[in-house]
Amino acid sequence: MDPLKVELDLDGVTALDLIVDPAGEYACDTAGWVRPTATLANGDTLAIASMPILDGQDENIGAGGLPFSFRYGDRASADLLPKWKFSRQEGKGENARTDTLIWLDPETQLEVRCDLTRFSDFPTVQWTVQFTNRGKQDTPLLTEVRGLDTLLKRHEIPHPPAGEFELRSWNGSTCADEDFKPRCEALLPKSRKTFAPNGGRSSDGILPYFNLRWEGVGVLAAVGWPGQWQTDFVRDEGTGLRLQAGQQTTRFVLRPGESARTPLIALQFYRGDWVHAQNVWRRWMSAHVTPRPGGKPLEPFILAYSGRVHQEMTKATTENQKEFIDRYLDEKIPLDYWWIDAGWYPCDGDWTRTGTWEVDKKRFQNGLREVSDYARQKGLKTLLWFEPERMRKGSWLSQNKPEWLWNGPEDGLVKFHLDEVRDWFTERIDSILTREGIDLYRQDCNLELSPYWNKANAETPDRQGLVEQKHLVNLLGMWDELQRRHPNLILDTCASGGRRIDLEFMRRSVPLWRTDRAYLSEPSQAMTYGLSFWFPFTGTGTVACQNASYYGEGMTSVESYAFWSNVAPSLNCTFDVRAKLDYEKLRVLFSRLKRIQPFMFGDFYPLTEWSLSGPDWIGWQFDVPERGEGCLLLFRHPASQWEAGRFPLRGLDPKARYRLESVDGRGTQEGTGEAFLQEGVRVEIEEKPGAAIWVYRRDSFEKVP
């Protein structure tokens, strides 16, 4: 099979040919991965891991070949950068090497720095661009700053619509049933598609992750920006598509010594199957993005908290926290963490009254340390919730630091763009984590940020975008410092659920509460389906009861369908353990969950189309080819008239034999990988609604003769 050659023209200056060699392999022990290479105009051929899109042969590197752009004064970066002084600092690293490329304007002393990371074990590259004023005067205006700006082209031959650019995008979270729903559309000539989140939280309404495919090749693109970003896909009249992404609003001058930056951009190139490409991405996330506290990879875990019956923590006390911990452990629910959510501070029964960041000693006389020590004695770690960016009237901050607040003593956003605010919160949170014995830091954000940033933009027309930048840079800096001081600390990002799960946050945290639309069986299934294309580690909650309310007491039923609908690598139990639940059934369900949780870090394959309800089933497969193991999760919806289906599997070795086993005793199946790949697995679900969970293993790891 001949290599497939696709022209990738970056801004029309440095022509780059992307050649995907189907015979190549990556050193990742994953069959079928490819080794793409790039051929430059001078004939040099390099692996895409070397990513020559930012390479140059001399100081006058062609800026038009760079995948970012901006305007400086009245001129475009493509015209300016080739004339500026250029230098390169070579990086080092076995699987990830970061080179620094620097351009300096000899007249205004504006420095443009690109930190480019190439991955030798994945067809992936990422970069950020930073602007620094090294001069003694304000710079000219920087406008239209785009961290990603590149032109992609199809071949110059007629194509039917099926040969057009095909764009896949995913809903973000809005606390709706369709959170994280996948979408697919063709980008036809002269069309334009623009994406941006709602209100300044990066995944509110739309995920900042995209899969663009054309003529059998494609690119996955991610925008790492915890604020207000924008991505544009713009088709011309012919065969080209311009892909641009960056902070939505940028129009500013820089003061002497001042810096600004672009979002983190990541691209992964691929050939062939788009689902396979998503699995390469998942593996890259696990290897290079998902945090490793203490240098160790994250493992699945199970948490529990009492907030569903204690109105978050507003009715929590030392005594009832110990009571709930004891009840969970007495019933042998296999917990790893005890979860302390909003309301542990003085708030007069209203958890939204944030801004007094100290333990409520009326309810926790000896602090939270008494609870965390009690949990630790029982073998549990402890999670604690914070929301540093939001403040309510009457809190300590409103009374003592009104100058730190956008609305003075009234409700609103904290001015995190001020360094003194960042420093104060870093010290305060660090002291609480240390004093109270906390292992997992959970940060929420329950307000829209853009209205405040837009106000700053309107007040300073030549400084638009800088307040947002400084807010986010300081927030990330606080996280980095907390993790430096607490090397084993895990960070959880929450913003009214999963509304802030961009790549920059995912480098530091995990989303343990993916949506506030929790506990609903069919929506939860659909969310797992959508999120699993991008994220190997997410979390949600369960009460093991069909379509339970967000708050509630006295739930007494335990339903397998509801339990399996909500499973994830991280699962938060919110049972009222004072009630007479069927604990034996819960113990059985959790023992079965423990069997499949490790597989959730493997490759993800959809077995059906995305579906919320109606006559359909929904299901997927997690596969770990290195171990020859995996699992299937299939759900029959309440309105479905179909009692059985046959589902072709993915990722198996066609020459090996496999044994499948239902976790709830529905039987076993055996056969060759080829049969399961071609003919599929037959699954019956007699109950309506119902769930079927199967695990499989390659028999003796031996291949069929």
C-alpha positions in Angstrom: 0.0 0.0 0.0 1.5 3.4 -1.0 1.8 6.1 1.5 -1.0 8.7 1.4 0.3 12.2 0.6 -1.7 15.3 1.7 -0.7 18.9 1.2 -0.7 20.9 4.4 0.0 24.5 3.4 0.7 26.6 6.5 -0.2 30.2 5.5 1.0 29.6 2.0 4.7 30.1 2.6 6.3 26.9 3.9 4.6 24.1 1.9 4.4 21.0 4.1 3.5 17.6 2.8 2.0 15.3 5.4 2.9 11.7 4.4 1.3 9.0 6.4 3.1 5.7 6.1 0.7 2.8 6.7 3.5 0.4 7.3 5.0 2.4 10.2 4.3 1.9 13.8 4.7 3.9 16.9 6.6 2.6 19.9 3.4 2.4 22.0 2.6 -1.3 21.9 -0.7 -0.5 20.1 -1.3 -2.4 16.8 -2.3 -0.2 13.9 -0.8 3.0 14.9 1.0 4.9 12.1 4.1 6.9 11.8 3.4 10.1 9.8 6.3 12.0 8.3 6.6 15.5 6.8 8.5 16.3 3.7 9.7 19.9 3.3 10.2 21.8 0.0 13.9 21.1 0.2 13.3 17.3 0.2 14.0 16.7 3.9 11.8 14.1 5.5 11.1 14.1 9.2 8.7 12.3 11.5 5.7 14.4 12.4 7.0 14.1 16.0 9.7 16.5 14.8 6.9 18.8 13.6 8.8 21.0 11.1 5.9 23.5 11.0 8.0 25.6 13.3 11.4 24.7 11.9 13.6 27.0 10.0 16.9 26.8 8.2 18.3 30.2 9.4 17.5 33.3 11.4 15.1 34.6 8.8 12.6 31.8 9.3 9.5 32.3 7.2 6.9 33.5 9.6 4.1 32.6 7.1 5.0 29.0 7.8 4.1 29.4 11.5 0.8 28.1 12.8 0.0 31.3 14.8 -0.5 34.9 13.8 -1.1 38.4 15.1 -1.1 42.0 13.9 1.4 44.5 15.4 0.4 48.0 14.7 -0.9 47.9 11.1 1.2 45.0 9.9 0.7 41.2 9.9 3.1 38.9 11.8 3.9 37.1 8.5 5.4 40.3 7.2 7.2 41.2 10.4 8.8 38.1 11.9 11.1 37.3 9.0 12.8 40.7 9.5 13.2 40.4 13.3 16.2 38.8 15.1 15.6 35.1 15.5 17.1 32.6 18.0 16.4 29.0 19.0 16.9 27.2 22.3 17.0 23.4 21.8 15.1 21.4 24.4 15.8 17.9 25.8 13.6 15.0 26.6 13.1 11.4 25.8 9.4 11.3 24.8 8.7 15.1 24.9 11.0 17.8 23.8 10.3 21.5 24.2 12.1 23.9 22.0 11.9 27.7 22.4 11.8 29.9 19.4 12.3 33.6 20.0 11.8 36.6 17.7 12.8 40.2 18.8 11.8 43.4 17.2 14.9 45.5 17.1 12.9 48.7 17.0 10.2 48.3 19.8 11.9 45.4 21.6 8.8 43.2 21.5 9.8 39.6 22.1 7.7 36.8 20.7 8.4 33.5 22.2 7.0 30.2 21.1 7.4 27.1 23.4 6.9 24.1 21.2 6.7 20.6 22.5 7.1 17.6 20.1 6.2 14.1 21.3 8.3 11.3 19.9 5.8 8.6 21.0 2.7 10.3 19.5 1.9 12.2 16.3 1.1 15.2 18.5 2.5 18.7 18.9 1.6 21.5 21.3 2.6 25.1 21.8 2.0 28.5 23.4 3.1 31.9 22.3 4.1 34.6 24.7 4.6 38.3 24.0 6.9 40.4 26.3 7.8 44.1 26.1 11.6 44.2 26.6 11.7 47.9 25.7 11.2 51.1 27.7 8.1 52.3 26.0 4.6 50.9 25.4 4.3 48.7 22.4 2.1 49.4 19.4 -1.3 47.7 19.5 -1.3 43.9 19.3 -4.5 42.7 17.7 -6.1 39.6 16.2 -3.8 37.4 18.3 -4.4 33.8 17.3 -2.6 30.9 18.9 -3.5 28.8 15.9 -3.8 30.0 12.4 -3.2 27.6 9.5 -4.5 26.8 6.1 -5.4 23.2 5.2 -6.0 22.1 1.6 -7.7 19.3 -0.2 -6.4 18.1 -3.6 -7.3 20.3 -6.6 -9.7 17.7 -8.0 -13.5 17.6 -7.9 -14.9 15.8 -4.9 -18.5 14.7 -4.0 -19.8 16.0 -0.6 -18.4 12.9 1.1 -14.9 14.1 0.2 -15.4 17.5 1.8 -13.9 18.5 5.1 -15.8 16.7 7.9 -15.9 18.4 11.3 -16.8 16.6 14.5 -17.5 18.7 17.6 -19.0 18.0 21.0 -21.4 19.9 23.2 -20.0 21.2 26.4 -22.0 21.2 29.7 -25.0 23.4 30.3 -26.6 21.1 32.9 -28.7 19.6 30.2 -29.6 16.1 29.0 -27.5 16.6 25.8 -24.3 17.6 27.6 -21.3 16.3 25.6 -23.4 15.2 22.7 -21.2 14.5 19.6 -22.0 16.3 16.3 -20.8 15.9 12.7 -21.1 18.2 9.7 -19.6 18.8 6.4 -17.8 22.2 5.8 -18.8 23.2 2.3 -17.1 25.9 0.1 -17.7 29.4 1.3 -19.0 28.2 4.7 -17.9 29.3 8.1 -18.3 27.7 11.5 -17.5 29.6 14.7 -17.3 28.1 18.2 -17.0 29.8 21.5 -18.1 29.0 25.1 -20.8 30.7 27.1 -19.8 33.3 29.7 -16.0 32.7 30.0 -15.9 29.1 31.2 -14.0 27.1 28.6 -16.5 24.1 28.2 -19.7 25.9 28.9 -21.9 24.9 25.9 -19.1 23.6 23.6 -16.0 21.5 24.2 -12.7 23.1 23.0 -11.8 19.9 21.2 -12.4 19.2 17.5 -11.8 16.4 15.0 -11.4 17.6 11.4 -11.1 15.0 8.6 -10.7 15.2 4.9 -9.7 12.7 2.1 -8.8 10.0 4.6 -6.6 12.1 6.8 -7.3 14.4 9.7 -6.2 16.5 12.6 -7.5 16.6 16.2 -7.3 20.2 17.6 -7.6 21.3 21.2 -7.6 24.8 22.7 -6.3 25.0 26.2 -7.8 28.2 27.6 -9.9 28.2 30.9 -11.6 31.4 29.7 -13.3 32.8 26.6 -11.8 31.3 23.5 -13.0 31.2 19.9 -12.3 28.8 17.1 -13.2 29.4 13.4 -13.3 26.9 10.5 -13.5 29.0 7.4 -13.9 27.4 3.9 -12.8 29.4 0.8 -14.3 29.0 -2.6 -11.9 26.2 -3.6 -10.2 23.5 -1.7 -8.9 25.3 1.3 -10.0 25.6 4.9 -8.5 28.1 7.4 -8.4 27.0 11.0 -8.0 29.7 13.6 -8.2 29.7 17.4 -7.3 31.9 20.2 -8.6 34.1 23.0 -11.8 35.7 21.7 -10.8 39.3 22.5 -7.3 40.6 22.0 -6.5 44.3 21.4 -3.8 45.6 23.7 -0.6 47.4 24.2 2.0 46.0 26.6 3.7 48.2 29.2 7.5 47.9 29.7 8.2 44.5 31.2 4.7 43.2 30.7 3.8 39.9 29.1 0.7 38.3 27.5 0.2 34.8 26.0 -2.0 32.7 23.7 -4.0 29.7 24.6 -2.2 26.3 24.6 -2.8 24.6 21.3 -2.4 20.9 20.6 -2.7 19.2 17.2 -2.6 15.4 16.5 -2.4 14.2 12.9 -3.9 10.9 11.7 -4.8 8.8 8.8 -7.8 6.6 8.3 -10.4 5.8 11.0 -11.4 8.8 13.1 -12.4 6.7 16.1 -8.9 5.1 16.1 -7.5 8.7 16.1 -9.5 9.5 19.2 -8.0 6.5 21.0 -4.5 7.7 20.1 -5.5 11.0 21.7 -6.8 9.2 24.8 -3.4 7.4 25.2 -1.6 10.7 24.7 -3.7 12.3 27.4 -2.9 9.4 29.8 0.8 9.5 29.0 1.5 13.2 28.8 -1.5 15.3 30.1 -3.4 13.7 33.0 -1.8 14.6 36.3 0.4 12.1 38.1 0.5 13.1 41.8 3.7 12.0 43.4 4.8 10.8 39.9 2.3 7.9 39.9 -0.5 7.5 37.3 -4.0 8.0 38.7 -6.0 4.9 39.4 -9.8 4.6 39.5 -11.4 5.5 42.8 -14.7 5.6 44.7 -15.7 8.5 46.9 -18.7 9.2 49.1 -20.3 12.2 50.7 -23.4 13.2 52.6 -24.2 16.4 50.8 -27.3 15.1 49.1 -29.1 14.8 52.4 -27.2 17.6 54.2 -27.8 20.2 51.5 -24.1 20.1 50.5 -22.3 20.7 53.8 -24.6 23.3 55.3 -26.2 20.8 57.7 -23.0 18.8 58.2 -21.3 18.5 61.6 -18.4 16.6 62.9 -20.7 14.0 64.4 -22.8 13.3 61.3 -19.8 13.1 59.1 -18.3 10.4 61.3 -21.7 8.7 61.3 -21.9 8.6 57.5 -18.3 7.4 57.2 -19.0 4.6 59.7 -22.2 3.6 57.9 -20.5 3.3 54.5 -17.7 1.3 55.9 -19.9 -0.9 58.1 -21.8 -1.9 54.9 -18.4 -2.6 53.2 -18.8 0.0 50.4 -15.2 0.1 49.0 -14.4 3.8 49.5 -11.1 5.6 48.8 -12.1 9.2 49.6 -14.5 11.1 51.9 -15.9 14.1 50.0 -16.5 17.4 51.9 -18.3 19.8 49.5 -19.6 23.4 49.7 -20.8 24.8 53.0 -18.1 23.8 55.5 -17.4 27.5 56.2 -19.7 30.0 58.0 -22.6 30.5 55.6 -25.8 30.6 57.7 -27.3 27.6 55.9 -26.6 28.9 52.3 -23.6 27.3 50.7 -23.5 29.9 48.0 -22.4 32.5 50.6 -18.7 32.1 49.8 -15.9 34.5 50.7 -15.2 33.5 54.3 -12.5 30.9 53.9 -12.3 29.4 57.4 -13.9 26.4 59.0 -17.2 26.9 60.7 -16.3 26.2 64.3 -19.9 26.1 65.4 -20.4 22.8 63.5 -16.8 21.6 63.4 -15.4 22.6 66.8 -12.0 21.0 66.3 -11.9 21.9 62.6 -12.2 19.6 59.7 -9.0 17.9 60.9 -11.1 15.8 63.3 -13.1 14.5 60.3 -10.1 13.9 58.0 -8.1 12.2 60.8 -11.1 10.0 61.5 -11.4 9.1 57.8 -7.6 8.5 57.6 -7.8 6.1 60.5 -10.4 4.2 58.5 -8.2 4.1 55.5 -9.8 7.0 53.6 -8.4 10.2 52.1 -10.3 13.5 52.1 -11.5 15.9 49.5 -12.4 19.6 50.2 -14.3 22.0 48.1 -13.3 25.7 47.4 -14.7 28.4 45.1 -12.0 31.2 45.4 -13.2 33.2 42.3 -16.7 34.0 43.7 -17.7 36.1 46.7 -21.0 36.9 48.4 -22.1 39.9 50.3 -21.5 39.8 54.0 -18.5 37.4 53.8 -15.1 38.2 55.2 -13.8 39.3 51.8 -16.7 41.7 51.2 -16.2 43.3 54.6 -12.4 43.4 54.8 -11.1 43.4 51.2 -13.8 45.2 49.0 -11.0 46.6 46.8 -10.3 43.0 45.7 -13.9 42.6 44.4 -15.4 43.7 41.1 -18.6 44.8 42.8 -17.2 46.1 46.0 -19.0 44.5 49.0 -21.8 43.2 46.7 -22.0 39.7 45.2 -19.6 39.0 42.3 -16.2 38.0 41.0 -13.0 38.3 42.9 -10.2 40.2 41.1 -7.9 37.4 40.5 -5.9 39.4 38.0 -4.4 41.2 41.0 -1.2 39.5 42.2 -1.9 40.2 45.8 -5.2 38.3 45.5 -3.4 35.3 44.0 -0.8 35.4 46.8 -3.4 35.7 49.5 -5.5 32.8 48.2 -2.4 30.6 47.7 -1.4 31.1 51.3 -4.9 30.7 52.7 -5.8 27.6 50.7 -2.3 26.1 51.4 -2.8 26.7 55.2 -6.2 25.0 55.1 -5.0 22.0 53.2 -2.2 21.6 55.6 -4.0 22.3 58.8 -7.1 20.2 58.0 -5.2 17.2 56.5 -6.7 17.4 53.0 -5.6 15.1 50.1 -7.7 16.3 47.2 -8.4 20.0 46.3 -11.7 20.6 44.5 -12.3 24.0 42.8 -15.7 25.2 41.6 -16.8 28.3 39.7 -20.5 29.0 39.7 -20.7 32.3 37.8 -20.1 33.7 34.4 -16.8 35.5 34.1 -17.1 37.3 30.7 -19.3 40.1 31.9 -16.6 41.3 34.3 -13.8 41.0 31.7 -16.0 42.7 29.1 -16.5 45.6 31.5 -12.7 45.9 31.8 -12.3 45.8 28.0 -14.9 48.6 27.6 -13.1 50.8 30.1 -9.7 50.4 28.6 -10.0 50.1 24.7 -6.2 49.6 24.3 -6.0 46.9 27.0 -8.7 44.5 25.9 -8.1 40.9 26.9 -5.3 41.5 29.4 -7.5 41.4 32.6 -8.8 38.0 31.4 -5.3 36.8 30.7 -3.9 37.9 34.1 -6.9 36.4 35.9 -6.3 33.0 34.3 -2.5 33.1 34.5 -2.7 33.9 38.2 -5.3 31.1 38.7 -3.0 28.6 37.0 -0.1 30.0 39.0 -1.9 29.4 42.2 -2.6 25.8 41.2 1.0 25.2 40.2 2.2 26.5 43.5 -0.2 24.4 45.5 0.9 21.3 43.7 4.6 22.3 44.2 4.0 22.5 47.9 1.8 19.4 48.0 3.4 17.0 45.4 0.8 14.3 46.1 -2.2 16.6 45.9 -4.9 15.8 43.3 -6.9 18.8 41.9 -10.5 18.5 40.7 -11.9 21.1 38.4 -15.6 21.9 38.6 -17.5 24.8 37.2 -21.2 24.1 37.8 -20.2 20.7 36.6 -17.9 20.1 33.6 -17.8 23.7 32.3 -14.1 24.2 32.6 -12.3 21.1 31.2 -10.0 22.6 28.5 -6.6 21.2 28.0 -4.8 23.7 30.1 -6.9 22.7 33.1 -6.6 19.0 32.3 -2.8 19.3 32.6 -3.3 20.0 36.3 -6.6 18.5 37.3 -9.3 15.9 36.7 -13.1 16.5 36.3 -14.7 14.5 39.2 -18.1 16.0 38.7 -18.7 16.3 34.9 -22.2 17.8 35.0 -24.8 19.1 37.5 -27.3 17.2 35.5 -26.6 14.2 37.7 -28.2 10.8 38.5 -30.4 10.6 35.4 -29.9 7.3 33.7 -30.2 7.9 30.0 -28.5 11.3 30.0 -25.7 9.9 32.1 -25.2 7.0 29.6 -25.1 9.6 26.7 -22.6 11.8 28.6 -20.2 8.9 29.2 -20.5 8.1 25.5 -19.6 11.6 24.4 -16.9 12.4 26.9 -15.0 9.1 26.4 -13.8 10.1 23.0 -11.5 12.7 24.6 -11.0 12.0 28.3 -9.7 8.8 29.9 -10.5 10.0 33.4 -13.8 11.6 34.4 -16.2 11.3 37.3 -19.8 11.6 38.3 -22.1 10.4 41.1 -24.6 7.7 41.9 -27.5 6.9 44.1 -28.2 3.7 42.2 -31.8 4.8 41.8 -33.5 5.6 38.5 -33.7 9.4 37.8 -33.3 10.5 41.4 -33.4 14.2 42.3 -30.3 16.2 43.0 -31.1 16.4 46.7 -33.2 14.0 48.7 -33.5 11.7 51.7 -34.8 8.2 52.3 -34.2 6.6 48.9 -34.6 2.9 49.5 -34.4 1.2 46.1 -31.2 0.0 44.4 -31.5 -0.6 40.7 -28.8 -2.2 38.6 -29.8 -0.2 35.5 -29.4 3.1 37.3 -26.1 2.1 38.9 -24.5 1.0 35.6 -25.8 4.1 33.8 -23.6 6.3 36.1 -20.4 4.4 36.3 -17.1 6.2 35.6 -13.4 5.9 36.5 -14.3 8.1 39.5 -17.7 7.5 41.2 -19.1 9.6 44.0 -21.6 7.7 46.2 -24.3 9.9 47.6 -26.6 7.4 49.3 -28.5 8.2 52.5 -26.9 5.4 54.4 -29.2 5.9 57.3 -32.0 4.3 55.2 -32.6 0.6 54.8 -31.0 0.1 51.4 -30.3 -3.2 49.8 -26.7 -3.1 50.9 -26.0 -6.7 49.7 -27.0 -5.7 46.2 -24.8 -2.6 46.4 -21.8 -4.7 47.5 -22.3 -7.0 44.6 -22.6 -4.1 42.2 -19.4 -2.4 43.5 -17.5 -5.6 43.3 -18.5 -5.9 39.6 -17.6 -2.2 39.1 -14.1 -2.9 40.4 -13.7 -5.5 37.7 -14.3 -3.1 34.9 -13.0 0.3 36.2 -9.4 -0.3 35.1 -10.6 -1.0 31.5 -12.0 2.5 31.4 -8.5 3.9 30.9 -8.1 1.8 27.7 -9.3 2.4 24.2 -12.9 3.5 23.7 -15.1 2.2 20.9 -18.8 3.2 20.4 -20.9 0.1 19.7 -24.1 2.1 18.8 -25.0 5.6 17.7 -25.4 8.2 20.4 -28.9 8.1 21.8 -30.8 9.5 24.7 -34.1 7.6 24.6 -36.6 6.2 22.2 -36.4 2.6 20.7 -32.6 2.6 20.6 -29.9 0.9 22.6 -26.7 2.7 23.5 -23.4 1.0 24.3 -19.6 1.0 24.0 -16.5 -1.0 24.5 -13.4 -0.3 26.5 -10.4 -2.3 25.3 -6.9 -2.8 26.7 -5.0 -4.6 23.9 -1.8 -4.8 25.8 -3.6 -7.1 28.3 -6.0 -8.7 25.9 -8.9 -7.6 28.1 -11.8 -5.2 28.0 -15.5 -4.8 28.7 -18.8 -4.0 27.1 -21.5 -1.8 28.5 -24.9 -1.9 26.7 -28.2 -0.3 27.7 -31.7 -1.0 26.5 -33.8 2.2 26.8 -37.2 2.2 28.5 -39.0 2.6 25.2 -37.0 0.0 23.3 -38.8 -2.9 21.7 -35.6 -4.7 20.9 -34.6 -7.5 23.3 -31.3 -8.5 21.6 -28.7 -7.2 19.2 -25.4 -8.2 17.6 -22.5 -5.8 18.1 -19.2 -6.1 16.1 -16.3 -5.4 18.5 -13.1 -3.4 17.8 -9.4 -3.7 18.8 -9.3 -7.5 19.1 -6.5 -9.7 17.7 -8.3 -11.6 14.9 -6.0 -14.6 15.3 -6.6 -15.0 19.0 -9.3 -16.7 20.9 -11.4 -14.7 23.4 -13.7 -15.6 26.3 -16.6 -13.3 27.2 -18.4 -13.4 30.5 -21.4 -11.5 31.7 -20.7 -10.0 35.1 -24.2 -10.8 36.3 -24.3 -14.4 35.4 -26.0 -14.2 32.0 -23.6 -16.6 30.5 -20.3 -16.8 28.6 -19.3 -16.7 24.9 -16.1 -17.9 23.2 -14.8 -17.4 19.8 -12.0 -16.0 17.7 -11.2 -12.3 17.5 -12.0 -12.4 13.8 -15.5 -13.7 14.5 -16.2 -11.1 17.2 -14.8 -8.4 14.9 -16.8 -9.5 11.8 -19.9 -11.1 13.2 -20.1 -9.4 16.5 -21.3 -10.4 20.0 -24.9 -11.2 20.5 -26.3 -9.5 23.7 -29.8 -10.0 25.1 -31.4 -7.7 27.6 -34.9 -8.9 28.6 -35.6 -6.1 31.1 -36.9 -2.8 29.9 -34.9 -0.7 30.8 -32.0 -2.9 31.3 -28.2 -3.1 31.2 -25.7 -5.8 30.1 -22.1 -5.7 31.3 -19.6 -8.1 29.8 -15.9 -8.6 30.4 -13.6 -10.4 28.0 -10.1 -11.8 28.0 -7.8 -13.3 25.4 -7.6 -17.0 26.3 -4.1 -17.8 27.6 -2.8 -15.0 25.4 -2.3 -17.6 22.7 -3.2 -17.1 19.0 -5.4 -19.4 17.0 -3.3 -21.8 14.8 
